[in-house]
Amino acid sequence: MAIKLPIYMDYHATTPVDPRVVETMLPYFHEKFGNAASRNHSFGWTAEEAVENARAQIARLINATPKEIIFTSGATESNNLAIKGAAEMYREKGNHIITQVIEHKAVLDTCKRLEKYGYEVTYLPVGKDGRIDLDDLRRAITPKTILISIMYANNEIGVIQPIQEIGKLAKEKGILFHTDGVQALGKVPVDVQRDNIDMISLTAHKLYGPKGCGALYVRRRNPRVQLSAQIDGGGHERGMRSGTLNVPGIVGLGKACELAMQDMPQESIKISGLRERLRDRIMSRLDEVYINGSTEHRLPGNLNISFAYVEGESLLMGINDIAVSSGSACTSATLEPSYVLKALGTGDDLAHSSIRFGIGQLRSYLRSYAIRLTKTAITTA
C-alpha cells in the first residue's frame, strides 16, 4: 500500500478527533443545543444530562467520582485554577510551593506569577533521566509548603515521574498534590486514589477529543480540597469555574475517555512496539544519535532523539513530509534550545539538534473513519 504524505508524528502536540467522538458530539450542536444551566425546560435538562454523563466517563478513567470533575477550557486553565486556586485558599497555612524545572509553561509561568505576589517557589532539578530525586523533594518541604505540583509525564521527553511515591510523601506531610496529567491520560493507567493525587489537569485534544475543552479533578474527601475561583460569575462548577459550559466539547471529552478506557491496554502495547521499531531503525543506521530521558519510565509513543552535528531546524526542513517537533508545541516559536533538555544536562549543540517523535493511534483512527464512511455510504445509497 502506498504511503500518503505528509505523515503525522506529533501526537504530543495534538491528536485527530476520533470519528466516534465526532459522531457523539454532533447532536449537541443542533438537535440538543440547550444550555446545561437552563433548569426550566427539556433542552437544558438534556444538555445537563449529557454533561453529567461525561463527568462519569472521565471519573471512571481516573478512579474518581463524577462530582470531583470540574470542566474548564483546557489544561492551561486547569493548571491555573489548581495552583492559583490552592495558593489563594490556603495562604493562611503557608506560602511555599514545590514544582520542577521541566514543567510545562502553564505551570512554570503560573508559579512565576505567584512569586510576584509573595509566594515562594522551589523548582526541583531533574537527573539525566528527566526524573526528580525524591530526596530532593523531601528536603524542599518546609512547614509553609502548601502545594506540590509535578507533572505526570513530560510533553517533550515523555518521561514519567514517580507519581505514586510523590503522592504518598505529600499525603504523609499533609500537603496538596497536583499533577498535570495531560500527556499521561489514556496512554498509561492513571488512578487518583492509588497515587494520592488531590488535583489533576486534563484536556481533550491530547486524547483524540476536541480542542478547547478540559477538566480538573478536585478531591472531595481525605482531604476535601477547596479552591478559590479564578473566573467569577454565575457560580457554575461548584463555584470553582463560572461560565456557560461547552456541552459539545464536554461530550467529546467524555466519549474520548470512554474509548481510552476501552482501547488503552491494546493500543499502548502496539504504539510502544512502533516506537521501539523506529528507535532501532534510526540507531542502527546513524551514528552519534542520543535518546533524551529515561527509556524505562516513558510514555509508549514518545521518542526524543538528538542528532549530533545537525541543526534541528535544518533537520526538520529536510524531513518536511513528516510532522514532528523540535520541542514543545507551546515553545516552538523560540530559537532557544529546549529548557527541558538543558535541565537534563544536554549541551546546547545537542539540545538544538533534538527531534520529538510522537506516535499515536493512526491505524485505529483510519480504521474507525473507514467504518464510519462505509456506514454513511450504505445509509445514503
N, C-alpha and C positions, 0 to 999 in steps of 0.2 A: 504494500500500500504506500502510495506517495505521501511524503510528509508535507503538510501545508504550513507555509511560513506566513507571518512570524510565529515563533514558539514562545509561549508564556512560561517563564520560570521565576516569577517574582511574587510568589504566593504569600510572603510575609507583608508585602505592601497592601495587597487586597486580593480578593478572590472573586471569581464569577458567581453570580447568583444562581443557585441550583434551580432548574426549571420547576421542581416540585415546590420550592419555596415561592417562586413567582406565581404559580397556579393557586397556592393557598392565599396569597396576598390580594390577588386581583379583585375579588368581590368587594373588598373594603375600600376600593377607590370609587365605586359607583353604586352597586346594589345596597351595600351595607356601610354607607358613608357617615353614619352618625358619630356624634361627639361622645366619647366614653363618659364624660362628666354630665351628660344630659340624662337626668333621672326621671323625666316626666313622660317619656314615650318609648315605643319599642325600638326606634332607631338607636337611641342611646343605650338601651338595655342590651341590644345585640352587640354593639361595639364594646361595652363593658365586659360582657361575657367572653368576647374574643381576647381582650386584654388579660382577663383573669386566667384563661386557658393558657396563654403564653407564659404568664408567671409560673404556672405549674410545670410547664415543659422545661423552662430554664432551671427551676428549682430541682427538678429530678436529675438533671445532668450534673449538678454540683452537690447533691445531697443536702439541699436546704429546704425551707418551707416557702410557699408562694408569697406569704406576707413579708418575707425578707428581701424580696426583689423590688428595687426601685428603678424605674425607667428613666433614661437620660438620652441625650442626643448622640452619645458615643463615649468611648473610653477616656478621651481627654476631659470631658465634663465629669465623668465618674471619678477620675483621679483627683480633679479639683475639689469635688464635693467631699470625697473621703478625707483628703488631707487637710484642706482648709476648714471643713466642717468639724472634724475632730479637734483640730488645733484651737478653734474658737470655743467649742463646747467645753473642752477640758483645760482651759487656760488657767483656772484656779489651782488645778492639780500640778501643773508643770508647763514648761515651755520648750522642752527638748524633743527633737525628732531625729530618728536614725534612718538613713537610706543608704544607697550605694552609688558609686561614681558612674556606673554604666546603666543607670535607669534611663527610661525613655524621657525625652524632654518635657513631656506633660507632667512628670513627677519632679524632675530637676528644677524646672522653671517655677513650678508651684512652690517648692521649698525655698528657692531663692527669693521669691516674693515675700514669703513669711519671715525670712531673715530681716527684711526691711522694717517689719513691724515688731521686732524684738525677740523673735523666736531663735533658738539655737539649733543648728542642724549639723549632725555628724554624717559625713559622706565616707562610708567604708570603702577601702580599697578591695580589689579582687586579685586573685592569683593569676598565673599564666593560663590556667584553665578557665578563667572567667567566673569563678565562684568565690563567694565571700568566705572568710575564715570565721567559724562560729566563735572562736576565742576572741577575735576582734570585736564581734558583736557583743559578747558578754562584757568585755572591758569598756565598751562605749556606753553601756547602760548606766544612768545616774538616777538619783531619787526624783529628778524632774522629768524623766523620759515618759512621754505620754503616747508615743506612736512609733512603730517600726513599719517602714514601707519598703519592701523588697519585691521586685518583680518575679513572677513565677518562671518565665523563660524570656531570654533576651531576644529582641527583634532583629538584631544584626547577626549574632553568632549562634543563636539558637540554644544557648547553654541554659540548662535547668538548675535553679538554685536549690539548696537543701531546705525546701519549704516546710516539710514536716518537722524538722529539728528547730527551725526558726519559730514556728508556731508554738511548739512545746515550750521553748525558752520564754517567749512572750507571755504565754499563759502562766508560767510559774512566777513571773515577775509582775503580773497584773498590768501588762502593757498591751494596748491595742495593736493588732497586726493587720496591716493592709497589704494586698498584693495586686499588682497589675497583671491580670490573668489573660490578657488579650491573645497572646501567641500560643498559650497552652490549651485553651478551651477547645475541645473537640479533637485535639491532637494526642493528648495524654490524659489519663484519668485525673479529674480534679474533684476533691472531696473536702468540703469546708469543715466537716466535723473531724475527720481523721487528721487534717492538717492544722486544726485550731486557727483557722482563718476567720477574722472578725469582719473584714470587708474585702471584696474582690471586684475589680473593674472588668467589665466585659463589653464586647462590641460585636455587631452582627457581621460586618463586612469582611472580617478575617475568617469567617465561619460559613461561607457560601450563602450569606444573607445580604440584605440591602445596606447601603451606606446611610449614615445619618441616624442610626438607632443603636443604643447601647443600654447597659444596665449596671447597677451597683448592688451587690449583695451586702446587706447590713444585718449583722447578727441581732437577734431579738432576745436570746437567752444565754446566760452563762458566758460572758456578761451581756446585758442589754445595751447595745451601742446607741448613743444619741449623737446626732449631728446638727450643727447649725446650718440652716438653709443658705444656699448661695444665690438662689433665684427666688424672689418673693412674688406673691400674687395668686391667691386662689387656694392655697393650701393643698395642692394635689400631692399625690405620692407620700402620704403620711406626713405632710408638711415639710418634707425634705427637698422637694423639687417641683415648684409650681410651673404650670404651663399646660396647654392642651396636648394631650397625648397623641403621638404619631401612630395611630392604630394600624395602618398597613405595615409600617416598619416593625412594630412590636409583634404583629402576627408573623412576619417573616423571621424575626429573631427566634421566636418560639419554635417555629417549624424547623429552622436550621439546627436548633439544639436537639429537637426530637430526632432528626436524621443523624446527627453526630452520635447520639447515644446508640443508635441502631448500627451505624456503619463503622464507628471508630476502631473497634478491635481488628477487623479485617483490613481496613484502609491503612492503618498505622503500619502494619507488617508489610503491606505492598509498597507503600511510599518509602519506608526505611530501606527496603531492598533496592528500589530505584536509586536512592541516594548513594548507597554503597557501590552500586554499579557505576554511577557517574564518577564517584571519587576514585575508584580503581582504574577506570579508563583514563582519567586525567593524569593520575600519578604514575601510571605505567608508561605514558607517552612523553611526559615532560619532566625535566629536571628543575630543581630549585622551586618547588611548589610546597606551600606550607598550609596546614589546616589550622584555623584560628579557633581556639577554645577547646573545651573538653570533648572528646569523641565518645565518652561513656555516658555523660549526663547531657543529652542533646535531643532536641526535637527531631522527630522522624524525617521531616522533609528539609532540614537545613544543612547547607554545606557552605561554609565561608572559607575561601582559599585566597592566599596571597601568592602572586606570581612574581618572583624576583626579577628585577631588571626590566620590568614592563610597567608603563604608566597605566593606571587603572582606567582612566578616561579613554585612552587610546585603545585599550583592550575592548572596552565597551563599544566603541565605534567600529572595531574590527569584527565584532560579532553582532552587528545591529539587527540581524534577523532573529536574535534570541533576546527576549525581555528578561534581563537580570538587573542587579543593582550593585553599586559600589558602596552602599551603606544604607542607612535608614531612609525610607521614603520621605520622612519629615525633615531630613537634613541634607537631601541630595543636591540642593541648590548651592551648597557651600563647597569651596575648593580646599578647605582644611581637611587634613586626614581625620579619619573616624576617631572620635573621642573614646569609643568603646575599645577599639584595637589599641589605641595608645595606652589605655588603662591596663591592658594585658601585658604591657612592656614591649609591644611591637614598635620597631623603629619607623621613622617617617616614610622611608622608601617602601617598605613592605606594606605599611598601612595605606599608602597611596595606590598600591597595586592589588588591592583586595577586591574580590568579587563575591557577592552573596547570591547563591543559587537557592531558590525556594521552590520545592516540588510539592504539588498538590494533587487533588482528586480529578485530574483532567479526564482520565478514562471514564470514571463514573459519571462525570458531568456530561460528556459527549454521549454516553450510552443512554442516560435518562432523557437527554434532549432528543435523541433519535426516537426513543419510545414515544415521547410527547408529540413529536411531529407526525409520527405514524398514526397515533390515535386521532389527531386533528384531521389528517387526510381522510381517514376512514369515516369520521363523523360528517365531514362536509361532502363526501363523494355522493 
